[in-house]
Amino acid sequence: MNKRTLVIVVGVVIVGIIIAIIVQRRHGQSPAVLTTTAAPTADPQTQQANRIAQTFQTALKIDQDLDGLSDEEEKKYGTSPASSDTDQDGLLDKDEVTIFKTDPLKTDTYGIGHLDGWSVQRGIILPDGKINQAQLNKFKK
């Protein structure tokens, strides 16, 4: 998932939460009433708002930072479930683990002298994790 997609997903989540809060307030309930179960006597709008809130709460529990790695996978790799780019090298943690085979805990996995994200953008680190030596030679420090 690229940064643009991540921004869109986060935006949709935020809009959904805001809508749920507005629906709750219109029905005279405080936003704190957003629960994971709707009262059986609640009107359909309140039930829908509660279902939306539950969906977002579940999504955030499963992948808090929305980087594509579940919180369980984050534990496995030692990455932060609260940061989509634990090492701040310009690549999402999931992309480092699954696509580029870089270390999500190191900013410069191969010791190239540049951030992994920078190296990916310039075609030095390839999607299979291999190094494009010709490209690397162009950018040697």
N, CA, C and O atoms as a MOPAC input file, in Angstrom:
PM7 MOZYME 1SCF
protein

 N      0.85600 1    -1.16400 1     0.00000 1
 C      0.00000 1     0.00000 1     0.00000 1
 C      0.90400 1     1.22800 1     0.00000 1
 O      1.76600 1     1.36800 1     0.86800 1
 N      0.70800 1     2.11700 1    -0.97000 1
 C      1.53600 1     3.30600 1    -1.02600 1
 C      0.98000 1     4.38900 1    -0.10200 1
 O     -0.11000 1     4.24300 1     0.45100 1
 N      1.73000 1     5.46500 1     0.05900 1
 C      1.32900 1     6.50900 1     1.00600 1
 C      0.00600 1     7.15400 1     0.61000 1
 O     -0.79700 1     7.48900 1     1.48200 1
 N     -0.23500 1     7.33300 1    -0.67700 1
 C     -1.48400 1     7.95700 1    -1.11100 1
 C     -2.68000 1     7.09600 1    -0.70700 1
 O     -3.67800 1     7.61000 1    -0.20100 1
 N     -2.57500 1     5.79500 1    -0.93100 1
 C     -3.63900 1     4.88200 1    -0.54100 1
 C     -3.83100 1     4.90200 1     0.96300 1
 O     -4.96300 1     4.88800 1     1.44600 1
 N     -2.73600 1     4.93600 1     1.70600 1
 C     -2.81500 1     4.98600 1     3.16100 1
 C     -3.53800 1     6.24500 1     3.61900 1
 O     -4.37200 1     6.18500 1     4.52300 1
 N     -3.23000 1     7.37300 1     3.01300 1
 C     -3.88500 1     8.62900 1     3.36700 1
 C     -5.38700 1     8.54300 1     3.08300 1
 O     -6.20000 1     9.01500 1     3.87800 1
 N     -5.74800 1     7.94500 1     1.96000 1
 C     -7.16700 1     7.79400 1     1.61700 1
 C     -7.86800 1     6.90200 1     2.63000 1
 O     -8.96400 1     7.22800 1     3.08500 1
 N     -7.25000 1     5.78000 1     2.98700 1
 C     -7.85200 1     4.86400 1     3.95800 1
 C     -8.03300 1     5.54700 1     5.30400 1
 O     -9.09000 1     5.43600 1     5.92500 1
 N     -7.00600 1     6.25100 1     5.75200 1
 C     -7.10500 1     6.96000 1     7.03500 1
 C     -8.20000 1     8.01200 1     6.96400 1
 O     -8.95800 1     8.17600 1     7.92100 1
 N     -8.29600 1     8.72300 1     5.85700 1
 C     -9.34700 1     9.72900 1     5.68900 1
 C    -10.73400 1     9.12500 1     5.76000 1
 O    -11.62700 1     9.69000 1     6.39200 1
 N    -10.92300 1     7.99100 1     5.12300 1
 C    -12.22500 1     7.31400 1     5.15300 1
 C    -12.56600 1     6.88400 1     6.57600 1
 O    -13.70800 1     7.01900 1     7.01500 1
 N    -11.58200 1     6.37200 1     7.28500 1
 C    -11.80800 1     5.96100 1     8.67200 1
 C    -12.22300 1     7.16700 1     9.51800 1
 O    -13.17400 1     7.08500 1    10.29500 1
 N    -11.51700 1     8.26900 1     9.36700 1
 C    -11.82800 1     9.46800 1    10.14900 1
 C    -13.22500 1     9.97600 1     9.81500 1
 O    -13.99000 1    10.31500 1    10.71800 1
 N    -13.56600 1    10.03200 1     8.53700 1
 C    -14.90900 1    10.47700 1     8.14000 1
 C    -15.96700 1     9.55700 1     8.72600 1
 O    -17.00000 1    10.03100 1     9.19900 1
 N    -15.73300 1     8.25900 1     8.70300 1
 C    -16.68400 1     7.30500 1     9.27100 1
 C    -16.89600 1     7.52500 1    10.76200 1
 O    -18.02200 1     7.45700 1    11.25600 1
 N    -15.82100 1     7.78500 1    11.46200 1
 C    -15.92900 1     8.03200 1    12.90600 1
 C    -16.70200 1     9.32800 1    13.15900 1
 O    -17.54300 1     9.38800 1    14.05600 1
 N    -16.41800 1    10.35200 1    12.37500 1
 C    -17.12400 1    11.62400 1    12.53100 1
 C    -18.61700 1    11.43800 1    12.26300 1
 O    -19.44600 1    11.97000 1    13.00100 1
 N    -18.96200 1    10.69800 1    11.22800 1
 C    -20.37700 1    10.43800 1    10.91400 1
 C    -21.04000 1     9.69900 1    12.07400 1
 O    -22.16100 1    10.02900 1    12.46200 1
 N    -20.35400 1     8.70800 1    12.62500 1
 C    -20.91900 1     7.96000 1    13.74300 1
 C    -21.16200 1     8.87500 1    14.94000 1
 O    -22.18500 1     8.75600 1    15.61400 1
 N    -20.24200 1     9.77300 1    15.20400 1
 C    -20.39700 1    10.71400 1    16.32600 1
 C    -21.56300 1    11.65900 1    16.07300 1
 O    -22.35100 1    11.93000 1    16.98000 1
 N    -21.67900 1    12.16300 1    14.84600 1
 C    -22.78300 1    13.07900 1    14.51300 1
 C    -24.12100 1    12.37400 1    14.68100 1
 O    -25.04800 1    12.94600 1    15.25400 1
 N    -24.23600 1    11.15500 1    14.19700 1
 C    -25.48800 1    10.39800 1    14.34200 1
 C    -25.81200 1    10.21200 1    15.81800 1
 O    -26.96400 1    10.35900 1    16.22700 1
 N    -24.80400 1     9.89000 1    16.61200 1
 C    -25.03500 1     9.70000 1    18.04000 1
 C    -25.53200 1    10.99900 1    18.68300 1
 O    -26.47100 1    10.97600 1    19.47900 1
 N    -24.91300 1    12.11600 1    18.34700 1
 C    -25.30900 1    13.40000 1    18.95000 1
 C    -26.71400 1    13.80600 1    18.53100 1
 O    -27.46400 1    14.36800 1    19.33000 1
 N    -27.07400 1    13.52800 1    17.29000 1
 C    -28.42900 1    13.86600 1    16.82300 1
 C    -29.49100 1    13.08500 1    17.57700 1
 O    -30.63900 1    13.51500 1    17.69000 1
 N    -29.08900 1    11.93900 1    18.08700 1
 C    -30.03600 1    11.10500 1    18.82700 1
 C    -29.90600 1    11.31900 1    20.33000 1
 O    -30.40200 1    10.52000 1    21.12500 1
 N    -29.23800 1    12.40200 1    20.71300 1
 C    -29.15000 1    12.78000 1    22.11600 1
 C    -28.20700 1    11.93300 1    22.94300 1
 O    -28.30300 1    11.92500 1    24.17100 1
 N    -27.28700 1    11.21200 1    22.29100 1
 C    -26.34100 1    10.40100 1    23.03100 1
 C    -24.96300 1    11.01400 1    22.88800 1
 O    -24.64300 1    11.61100 1    21.86000 1
 N    -24.15200 1    10.86600 1    23.91900 1
 C    -22.78800 1    11.36700 1    23.82700 1
 C    -21.97200 1    10.39200 1    22.98900 1
 O    -22.32000 1     9.21400 1    22.91000 1
 N    -20.88900 1    10.86000 1    22.35800 1
 C    -20.06300 1     9.96500 1    21.54600 1
 C    -19.49800 1     8.79800 1    22.34900 1
 O    -19.16200 1     7.76400 1    21.77100 1
 N    -19.38800 1     8.93800 1    23.64800 1
 C    -18.86100 1     7.84900 1    24.46200 1
 C    -19.78000 1     6.63500 1    24.43000 1
 O    -19.37200 1     5.54200 1    24.82100 1
 N    -21.01800 1     6.81500 1    23.96800 1
 C    -21.98100 1     5.71900 1    23.92800 1
 C    -21.70300 1     4.79400 1    22.74600 1
 O    -22.32600 1     3.73800 1    22.63300 1
 N    -20.77000 1     5.17700 1    21.85600 1
 C    -20.44200 1     4.30800 1    20.72800 1
 C    -19.90200 1     3.00000 1    21.28300 1
 O    -18.77800 1     2.94100 1    21.78300 1
 N    -20.69200 1     1.97800 1    21.19400 1
 C    -20.31200 1     0.69800 1    21.76700 1
 C    -20.23100 1    -0.34200 1    20.67100 1
 O    -20.56000 1    -0.08100 1    19.51400 1
 N    -19.79000 1    -1.51400 1    21.05200 1
 C    -19.66800 1    -2.57800 1    20.06300 1
 C    -20.96600 1    -3.34600 1    19.89200 1
 O    -21.06300 1    -4.19700 1    19.00800 1
 N    -21.95800 1    -3.06800 1    20.71300 1
 C    -23.25400 1    -3.72700 1    20.54700 1
 C    -24.35600 1    -2.69000 1    20.63900 1
 O    -24.34100 1    -1.83900 1    21.52900 1
 N    -25.29000 1    -2.75500 1    19.74300 1
 C    -26.41200 1    -1.82300 1    19.75200 1
 C    -27.52200 1    -2.40300 1    20.61100 1
 O    -27.77500 1    -3.60700 1    20.60000 1
 N    -28.17900 1    -1.52200 1    21.35300 1
 C    -29.30300 1    -1.97500 1    22.16700 1
 C    -30.39500 1    -2.47200 1    21.23800 1
 O    -30.63400 1    -1.86100 1    20.19700 1
 N    -31.06000 1    -3.55600 1    21.58300 1
 C    -32.07300 1    -4.12000 1    20.69500 1
 C    -33.20300 1    -3.13500 1    20.40700 1
 O    -33.85300 1    -3.24700 1    19.36800 1
 N    -33.45600 1    -2.17500 1    21.29700 1
 C    -34.54400 1    -1.23000 1    21.09300 1
 C    -34.08300 1     0.03300 1    20.38000 1
 O    -34.90500 1     0.90600 1    20.10400 1
 N    -32.78600 1     0.16100 1    20.07300 1
 C    -32.27200 1     1.35600 1    19.41200 1
 C    -32.83900 1     1.45100 1    17.99700 1
 O    -33.09200 1     0.44400 1    17.33600 1
 N    -33.02800 1     2.69300 1    17.55600 1
 C    -33.55400 1     2.87500 1    16.20500 1
 C    -32.50500 1     2.44800 1    15.17300 1
 O    -31.33100 1     2.31000 1    15.51700 1
 N    -32.90500 1     2.24000 1    13.92900 1
 C    -31.97600 1     1.74000 1    12.89500 1
 C    -30.74600 1     2.63000 1    12.69100 1
 O    -29.65500 1     2.11800 1    12.44400 1
 N    -30.90500 1     3.95300 1    12.79000 1
 C    -29.75600 1     4.83700 1    12.59200 1
 C    -28.71700 1     4.64100 1    13.69400 1
 O    -27.51600 1     4.60900 1    13.42900 1
 N    -29.18900 1     4.51200 1    14.92400 1
 C    -28.26400 1     4.29700 1    16.03200 1
 C    -27.59200 1     2.94500 1    15.90800 1
 O    -26.39900 1     2.81700 1    16.18200 1
 N    -28.33900 1     1.93800 1    15.50000 1
 C    -27.75200 1     0.61800 1    15.30100 1
 C    -26.68500 1     0.66800 1    14.21300 1
 O    -25.62200 1     0.06200 1    14.34900 1
 N    -26.97400 1     1.39300 1    13.13100 1
 C    -25.99900 1     1.52600 1    12.04200 1
 C    -24.74700 1     2.25100 1    12.52800 1
 O    -23.63000 1     1.84300 1    12.21100 1
 N    -24.93100 1     3.32400 1    13.29400 1
 C    -23.78600 1     4.06100 1    13.82700 1
 C    -22.94100 1     3.15600 1    14.72300 1
 O    -21.71200 1     3.20200 1    14.67800 1
 N    -23.59800 1     2.34500 1    15.52500 1
 C    -22.86600 1     1.42800 1    16.39500 1
 C    -22.11700 1     0.37300 1    15.59200 1
 O    -20.99800 1     0.00200 1    15.94700 1
 N    -22.72700 1    -0.11600 1    14.51000 1
 C    -22.04000 1    -1.10500 1    13.64900 1
 C    -20.81400 1    -0.47400 1    12.99100 1
 O    -19.76300 1    -1.10700 1    12.89000 1
 N    -20.95400 1     0.77000 1    12.54600 1
 C    -19.80900 1     1.46800 1    11.93900 1
 C    -18.70100 1     1.63800 1    12.96400 1
 O    -17.53500 1     1.36700 1    12.67700 1
 N    -19.06500 1     2.08600 1    14.16100 1
 C    -18.07100 1     2.26200 1    15.21700 1
 C    -17.37900 1     0.94400 1    15.53600 1
 O    -16.16500 1     0.91500 1    15.73600 1
 N    -18.12900 1    -0.13400 1    15.58400 1
 C    -17.55800 1    -1.44900 1    15.87500 1
 C    -16.57400 1    -1.86300 1    14.79200 1
 O    -15.50700 1    -2.40300 1    15.08500 1
 N    -16.93700 1    -1.61000 1    13.54100 1
 C    -16.05000 1    -1.95200 1    12.42800 1
 C    -14.72400 1    -1.21400 1    12.54200 1
 O    -13.66300 1    -1.81400 1    12.37400 1
 N    -14.77800 1     0.09300 1    12.82900 1
 C    -13.54900 1     0.87700 1    12.96000 1
 C    -12.73600 1     0.43500 1    14.16700 1
 O    -11.51000 1     0.35000 1    14.09200 1
 N    -13.40500 1     0.15300 1    15.27500 1
 C    -12.69400 1    -0.30900 1    16.45900 1
 C    -11.99400 1    -1.63600 1    16.17400 1
 O    -10.85200 1    -1.83600 1    16.59000 1
 N    -12.66100 1    -2.53300 1    15.47400 1
 C    -12.07300 1    -3.82500 1    15.12900 1
 C    -10.88200 1    -3.62700 1    14.20100 1
 O     -9.82700 1    -4.22900 1    14.40500 1
 N    -11.04500 1    -2.78900 1    13.18300 1
 C     -9.95000 1    -2.54300 1    12.23700 1
 C     -8.73000 1    -1.96900 1    12.94900 1
 O     -7.59900 1    -2.37000 1    12.67600 1
 N     -8.96100 1    -1.03300 1    13.85900 1
 C     -7.84300 1    -0.42000 1    14.56100 1
 C     -7.16700 1    -1.40900 1    15.50600 1
 O     -5.96000 1    -1.31000 1    15.72600 1
 N     -7.90300 1    -2.34800 1    16.06200 1
 C     -7.29900 1    -3.35500 1    16.93100 1
 C     -6.44900 1    -4.31700 1    16.11000 1
 O     -5.40100 1    -4.77000 1    16.57100 1
 N     -6.88400 1    -4.62500 1    14.92200 1
 C     -6.18700 1    -5.59200 1    14.08900 1
 C     -4.93000 1    -4.98400 1    13.47100 1
 O     -3.88800 1    -5.63900 1    13.43000 1
 N     -5.01000 1    -3.74500 1    12.99100 1
 C     -3.87900 1    -3.06100 1    12.35300 1
 C     -3.95500 1    -1.57400 1    12.69900 1
 O     -4.43600 1    -0.77000 1    11.90100 1
 N     -3.48300 1    -1.21700 1    13.88200 1
 C     -3.59100 1     0.15300 1    14.37100 1
 C     -3.03200 1     1.19300 1    13.41000 1
 O     -3.64300 1     2.24200 1    13.20500 1
 N     -1.87400 1     0.91000 1    12.82100 1
 C     -1.20500 1     1.91400 1    11.99500 1
 C     -1.55100 1     1.81800 1    10.51700 1
 O     -1.05700 1     2.60300 1     9.70700 1
 N     -2.39500 1     0.86000 1    10.16500 1
 C     -2.87600 1     0.69300 1     8.78700 1
 C     -1.75200 1     0.53700 1     7.76200 1
 O     -1.85000 1     1.03300 1     6.63900 1
 N     -0.69300 1    -0.15200 1     8.15900 1
 C      0.41400 1    -0.36200 1     7.22300 1
 C      0.31300 1    -1.68100 1     6.47500 1
 O      1.13800 1    -1.97400 1     5.60900 1
 N     -0.69900 1    -2.48000 1     6.80700 1
 C     -0.87600 1    -3.75900 1     6.12800 1
 C     -0.38100 1    -4.93900 1     6.93600 1
 O     -0.69200 1    -6.08300 1     6.60500 1
 N      0.38600 1    -4.68800 1     7.99200 1
 C      0.79500 1    -5.75600 1     8.90100 1
 C     -0.15900 1    -5.74700 1    10.08600 1
 O     -0.40200 1    -4.69700 1    10.68300 1
 N     -0.69500 1    -6.90200 1    10.42800 1
 C     -1.55400 1    -6.95900 1    11.61300 1
 C     -0.69500 1    -6.67100 1    12.84500 1
 O      0.53100 1    -6.76300 1    12.79700 1
 N     -1.34700 1    -6.32600 1    13.92800 1
 C     -0.60200 1    -6.06900 1    15.15300 1
 C      0.16800 1    -7.31300 1    15.59900 1
 O      1.25000 1    -7.19900 1    16.17700 1
 N     -0.38000 1    -8.49100 1    15.33600 1
 C      0.32800 1    -9.73500 1    15.65600 1
 C      1.60500 1    -9.85200 1    14.81300 1
 O      2.66000 1   -10.22800 1    15.32300 1
 N      1.49900 1    -9.52900 1    13.52400 1
 C      2.68800 1    -9.57500 1    12.65800 1
 C      3.71100 1    -8.54000 1    13.10400 1
 O      4.91600 1    -8.78600 1    13.04500 1
 N      3.23100 1    -7.37900 1    13.55200 1
 C      4.14400 1    -6.33300 1    14.03900 1
 C      4.97700 1    -6.88800 1    15.20500 1
 O      6.17800 1    -6.63000 1    15.29300 1
 N      4.33800 1    -7.64300 1    16.08900 1
 C      5.06500 1    -8.26000 1    17.21400 1
 C      6.12000 1    -9.22700 1    16.68500 1
 O      7.25500 1    -9.24900 1    17.16200 1
 N      5.73400 1   -10.01500 1    15.70200 1
 C      6.64100 1   -11.01700 1    15.12200 1
 C      7.90600 1   -10.36900 1    14.55400 1
 O      9.01300 1   -10.87200 1    14.74800 1
 N      7.72700 1    -9.24300 1    13.84800 1
 C      8.86200 1    -8.57500 1    13.20700 1
 C      9.53000 1    -7.53800 1    14.09500 1
 O     10.57200 1    -6.99300 1    13.73200 1
 N      8.94600 1    -7.26000 1    15.25000 1
 C      9.52700 1    -6.27500 1    16.16300 1
 C      9.25800 1    -4.84400 1    15.74800 1
 O      9.90400 1    -3.92100 1    16.24400 1
 N      8.31000 1    -4.64700 1    14.84100 1
 C      7.96700 1    -3.30600 1    14.38700 1
 C      6.91500 1    -2.68500 1    15.29200 1
 O      6.30700 1    -3.37100 1    16.11400 1
 N      6.70800 1    -1.41200 1    15.13900 1
 C      5.75600 1    -0.69200 1    15.98200 1
 C      4.34600 1    -0.77800 1    15.40700 1
 O      4.13300 1    -0.41100 1    14.25200 1
 N      3.37900 1    -1.25700 1    16.19300 1
 C      1.99700 1    -1.29200 1    15.70800 1
 C      1.38000 1     0.09900 1    15.61600 1
 O      0.28300 1     0.25800 1    15.08000 1
 N      2.07700 1     1.10300 1    16.13400 1
 C      1.56900 1     2.47400 1    16.11000 1
 C      2.20700 1     3.31800 1    15.00400 1
 O      1.82100 1     4.47100 1    14.81200 1
 N      3.17300 1     2.76300 1    14.27700 1
 C      3.84900 1     3.50800 1    13.21300 1
 C      3.89000 1     2.66500 1    11.94500 1
 O      4.37400 1     1.53400 1    11.96400 1
 N      3.38700 1     3.20700 1    10.85400 1
 C      3.36300 1     2.45300 1     9.60100 1
 C      4.75700 1     2.29300 1     8.98700 1
 O      4.97000 1     1.42000 1     8.14500 1
 N      5.69600 1     3.12900 1     9.40800 1
 C      7.08200 1     3.05600 1     8.93700 1
 C      7.99000 1     3.14000 1    10.15900 1
 O      8.51200 1     4.20600 1    10.48500 1
 N      8.17000 1     2.01800 1    10.82300 1
 C      8.87600 1     1.98000 1    12.10600 1
 C     10.24300 1     2.63700 1    12.04600 1
 O     10.59900 1     3.39400 1    12.94900 1
 N     11.01900 1     2.36600 1    11.00300 1
 C     12.37300 1     2.91700 1    10.92800 1
 C     12.45100 1     4.26000 1    10.20000 1
 O     13.53200 1     4.82800 1    10.04900 1
 N     11.29600 1     4.76400 1     9.74800 1
 C     11.22800 1     6.07800 1     9.08700 1
 C     12.14900 1     6.19200 1     7.87700 1
 O     12.80100 1     7.21600 1     7.67200 1
 N     12.19300 1     5.12700 1     7.08100 1
 C     13.04900 1     5.13900 1     5.89600 1
 C     12.29300 1     5.38500 1     4.59800 1
 O     12.87700 1     5.35500 1     3.51400 1
 N     10.96700 1     5.63100 1     4.71700 1
 C     10.18700 1     5.93200 1     3.52900 1
 C      9.44500 1     4.74500 1     2.94000 1
 O      8.78800 1     4.88200 1     1.90700 1
 N      9.53600 1     3.58200 1     3.57500 1
 C      8.80700 1     2.39500 1     3.12500 1
 C      7.88900 1     1.91900 1     4.24300 1
 O      8.27600 1     1.90900 1     5.41200 1
 N      6.67200 1     1.52400 1     3.88000 1
 C      5.77600 1     0.94700 1     4.86900 1
 C      6.37400 1    -0.36500 1     5.38100 1
 O      7.04600 1    -1.08100 1     4.63900 1
 N      6.12600 1    -0.66800 1     6.64400 1
 C      6.66300 1    -1.89500 1     7.22800 1
 C      6.28400 1    -3.12800 1     6.41300 1
 O      7.12400 1    -3.99500 1     6.16900 1
 N      5.01800 1    -3.20900 1     5.99000 1
 C      4.59900 1    -4.39200 1     5.22000 1
 C      5.36900 1    -4.49900 1     3.90600 1
 O      5.78100 1    -5.59200 1     3.51800 1
 N      5.56400 1    -3.38200 1     3.22600 1
 C      6.30400 1    -3.40900 1     1.96000 1
 C      7.74000 1    -3.87200 1     2.18000 1
 O      8.29500 1    -4.60300 1     1.36000 1
 N      8.33800 1    -3.44300 1     3.28900 1
 C      9.71000 1    -3.88300 1     3.57400 1
 C      9.76600 1    -5.39400 1     3.76600 1
 O     10.67300 1    -6.05700 1     3.26400 1
 N      8.80000 1    -5.92800 1     4.49000 1
 C      8.79700 1    -7.35100 1     4.81500 1
 C      8.39400 1    -8.21300 1     3.62200 1
 O      9.00500 1    -9.25200 1     3.37600 1
 N      7.36700 1    -7.78900 1     2.87700 1
 C      6.80000 1    -8.66900 1     1.84600 1
 C      7.27800 1    -8.40100 1     0.42400 1
 O      7.32200 1    -9.31900 1    -0.39500 1
 N      7.63200 1    -7.16800 1     0.12200 1
 C      7.98600 1    -6.84900 1    -1.26600 1
 C      9.49200 1    -6.67500 1    -1.45200 1
 O     10.10600 1    -7.35300 1    -2.27600 1
 N     10.08200 1    -5.76000 1    -0.67700 1
 C     11.47700 1    -5.39100 1    -0.91700 1
 C     12.47800 1    -6.19200 1    -0.10000 1
 O     13.68700 1    -6.08600 1    -0.31100 1
 N     11.96800 1    -7.00400 1     0.84700 1
 C     12.82300 1    -7.86400 1     1.67400 1
 C     13.89000 1    -7.05600 1     2.40700 1
 O     15.00300 1    -7.53400 1     2.62100 1
 N     13.54200 1    -5.82600 1     2.79000 1
 C     14.44600 1    -5.00000 1     3.58000 1
 C     14.08100 1    -5.14600 1     5.04800 1
 O     13.03400 1    -5.70300 1     5.38100 1
 N     14.92700 1    -4.65500 1     5.91000 1
 C     14.70400 1    -4.76400 1     7.35000 1
 C     13.88400 1    -3.56000 1     7.81100 1
 O     14.35000 1    -2.42600 1     7.70700 1
 N     12.66100 1    -3.79000 1     8.32200 1
 C     11.81700 1    -2.67200 1     8.74400 1
 C     12.32700 1    -1.96500 1     9.99700 1
 O     11.73900 1    -0.97900 1    10.44200 1
 N     13.42400 1    -2.47000 1    10.56300 1
 C     14.02300 1    -1.84300 1    11.74500 1
 C     15.31400 1    -1.09600 1    11.41300 1
 O     15.91100 1    -0.47100 1    12.28900 1
 N     15.74700 1    -1.15700 1    10.15600 1
 C     16.97600 1    -0.47200 1     9.72700 1
 C     16.65300 1     0.50400 1     8.60000 1
 O     15.96000 1     0.15200 1     7.64600 1
 N     17.14900 1     1.70700 1     8.71200 1
 C     16.88100 1     2.71100 1     7.67300 1
 C     17.64900 1     2.42200 1     6.38700 1
 O     17.19600 1     2.78300 1     5.30100 1
 N     18.80500 1     1.77600 1     6.50100 1
 C     19.65000 1     1.46400 1     5.34600 1
 C     20.05300 1    -0.01300 1     5.44400 1
 O     21.16600 1    -0.34100 1     5.85500 1
 N     19.13500 1    -0.88500 1     5.06300 1
 C     19.30000 1    -2.32600 1     5.24000 1
 C     20.61400 1    -2.84700 1     4.68100 1
 O     21.28500 1    -3.64500 1     5.33600 1
 N     20.99300 1    -2.41600 1     3.49200 1
 C     22.16300 1    -2.97200 1     2.81500 1
 C     23.42700 1    -2.12300 1     2.95700 1
 O     24.45300 1    -2.42400 1     2.34500 1
 N     23.35300 1    -1.07100 1     3.75700 1
 C     24.52600 1    -0.22300 1     3.94600 1
 C     24.91500 1     0.54400 1     2.69400 1
 O     26.09500 1     0.80200 1     2.45800 1
 N     23.93600 1     0.90300 1     1.90200 1
 C     24.16100 1     1.59500 1     0.63200 1
 C     24.58600 1     3.05000 1     0.86500 1
 O     25.29100 1     3.64400 1     0.04900 1
 N     24.15000 1     3.60100 1     1.97700 1
 C     24.45600 1     5.00300 1     2.25800 1
 C     23.25100 1     5.90400 1     2.05800 1
 O     23.36400 1     7.12700 1     2.13800 1
 N     22.09100 1     5.30000 1     1.79700 1
 C     20.84200 1     6.04500 1     1.60600 1
 C     19.71500 1     5.28200 1     2.29400 1
 O     19.82400 1     4.08300 1     2.54900 1
 N     18.63600 1     5.99500 1     2.58600 1
 C     17.45500 1     5.35100 1     3.15800 1
 C     16.91700 1     4.30100 1     2.18700 1
 O     17.03700 1     4.45000 1     0.97100 1
 N     16.32700 1     3.24300 1     2.73300 1
 C     15.76600 1     2.19200 1     1.87400 1
 C     14.72500 1     2.74800 1     0.90300 1
 O     14.70500 1     2.36000 1    -0.26500 1
 N     13.86100 1     3.65000 1     1.37100 1
 C     12.84300 1     4.24400 1     0.49500 1
 C     13.46600 1     4.98600 1    -0.67900 1
 O     12.99400 1     4.88200 1    -1.81100 1
 N     14.51800 1     5.72800 1    -0.40700 1
 C     15.23500 1     6.46300 1    -1.45100 1
 C     15.80600 1     5.46800 1    -2.46900 1
 O     15.72800 1     5.68800 1    -3.67800 1
 N     16.37500 1     4.38200 1    -1.96500 1
 C     16.97600 1     3.37300 1    -2.84500 1
 C     15.93000 1     2.66800 1    -3.69400 1
 O     16.19300 1     2.34100 1    -4.85100 1
 N     14.74700 1     2.42900 1    -3.13800 1
 C     13.66200 1     1.81200 1    -3.89800 1
 C     13.19300 1     2.75900 1    -4.99500 1
 O     12.98500 1     2.33500 1    -6.13200 1
 N     13.02400 1     4.03900 1    -4.66400 1
 C     12.55100 1     5.02100 1    -5.64900 1
 C     13.49400 1     5.13600 1    -6.83300 1
 O     13.05200 1     5.43500 1    -7.94300 1
 N     14.76600 1     4.91000 1    -6.62400 1
 C     15.73700 1     5.04400 1    -7.69700 1
 C     16.10200 1     3.71400 1    -8.35000 1
 O     17.04000 1     3.64000 1    -9.14400 1
 N     15.35600 1     2.66900 1    -8.01000 1
 C     15.57200 1     1.37600 1    -8.65800 1
 C     16.81200 1     0.64100 1    -8.20300 1
 O     17.27100 1    -0.27400 1    -8.88700 1
 N     17.37200 1     1.02300 1    -7.05000 1
 C     18.55600 1     0.32800 1    -6.53400 1
 C     18.12900 1    -0.95500 1    -5.82500 1
 O     18.68700 1    -2.02600 1    -6.06500 1
 N     17.12500 1    -0.83300 1    -4.94300 1
 C     16.55100 1    -2.01800 1    -4.30200 1
 C     15.33000 1    -2.40600 1    -5.12300 1
 O     14.41400 1    -1.60400 1    -5.30700 1
 N     15.32300 1    -3.62100 1    -5.60700 1
 C     14.25200 1    -4.11000 1    -6.47400 1
 C     13.16100 1    -4.81000 1    -5.65500 1
 O     13.39400 1    -5.17700 1    -4.50200 1
 N     11.97600 1    -4.99700 1    -6.24100 1
 C     10.87500 1    -5.63100 1    -5.51000 1
 C     11.17500 1    -7.02200 1    -4.95600 1
 O     10.48500 1    -7.46300 1    -4.03700 1
 N     12.15400 1    -7.71200 1    -5.46500 1
 C     12.49600 1    -9.03300 1    -4.92700 1
 C     13.56100 1    -8.94300 1    -3.84100 1
 O     14.00900 1    -9.96300 1    -3.31800 1
 N     13.96300 1    -7.72600 1    -3.50600 1
 C     14.97400 1    -7.53300 1    -2.47400 1
 C     16.39400 1    -7.53000 1    -2.99000 1
 O     17.33600 1    -7.32400 1    -2.22500 1
 N     16.55600 1    -7.75500 1    -4.27800 1
 C     17.89900 1    -7.76000 1    -4.85500 1
 C     18.36500 1    -6.33000 1    -5.12300 1
 O     17.56600 1    -5.39600 1    -5.19500 1
 N     19.66300 1    -6.19100 1    -5.26500 1
 C     20.26900 1    -4.89100 1    -5.53600 1
 C     20.57400 1    -4.77600 1    -7.02300 1
 O     21.15500 1    -5.68800 1    -7.61300 1
 N     20.18400 1    -3.65900 1    -7.63100 1
 C     20.50800 1    -3.35600 1    -9.01700 1
 C     21.85500 1    -2.64100 1    -8.98000 1
 O     21.92200 1    -1.43700 1    -8.73500 1
 N     22.90900 1    -3.38200 1    -9.22200 1
 C     24.26900 1    -2.85200 1    -9.08900 1
 C     24.53200 1    -1.67300 1   -10.02300 1
 O     25.22000 1    -0.72700 1    -9.63900 1
 N     23.99700 1    -1.71400 1   -11.23800 1
 C     24.21100 1    -0.61600 1   -12.18500 1
 C     23.60900 1     0.67700 1   -11.63900 1
 O     24.22600 1     1.73900 1   -11.72700 1
 N     22.41300 1     0.58700 1   -11.07900 1
 C     21.77300 1     1.77100 1   -10.48600 1
 C     22.54400 1     2.23700 1    -9.25800 1
 O     22.72000 1     3.43700 1    -9.04600 1
 N     22.99800 1     1.29300 1    -8.45600 1
 C     23.73700 1     1.63500 1    -7.25600 1
 C     25.00800 1     2.41900 1    -7.60900 1
 O     25.34700 1     3.39600 1    -6.94200 1
 N     25.70000 1     1.98300 1    -8.65400 1
 C     26.92500 1     2.65700 1    -9.06400 1
 C     26.68600 1     4.10900 1    -9.45400 1
 O     27.56700 1     4.95100 1    -9.27500 1
 N     25.49900 1     4.41300 1    -9.98800 1
 C     25.16000 1     5.80000 1   -10.37600 1
 C     25.05400 1     6.72000 1    -9.17000 1
 O     25.29300 1     7.92200 1    -9.27700 1
 N     24.69100 1     6.14700 1    -8.01100 1
 C     24.39400 1     6.97100 1    -6.84300 1
 C     25.36900 1     6.75500 1    -5.68500 1
 O     25.08700 1     7.18100 1    -4.56500 1
 N     26.49600 1     6.11200 1    -5.92700 1
 C     27.47200 1     5.87200 1    -4.85200 1
 C     27.90100 1     7.19900 1    -4.25600 1
 O     28.13300 1     8.17600 1    -4.96800 1
 N     28.00200 1     7.21300 1    -2.93500 1
 C     28.46100 1     8.42700 1    -2.21900 1
 C     29.95600 1     8.55100 1    -2.30100 1
 O     30.52700 1     9.50000 1    -1.76400 1

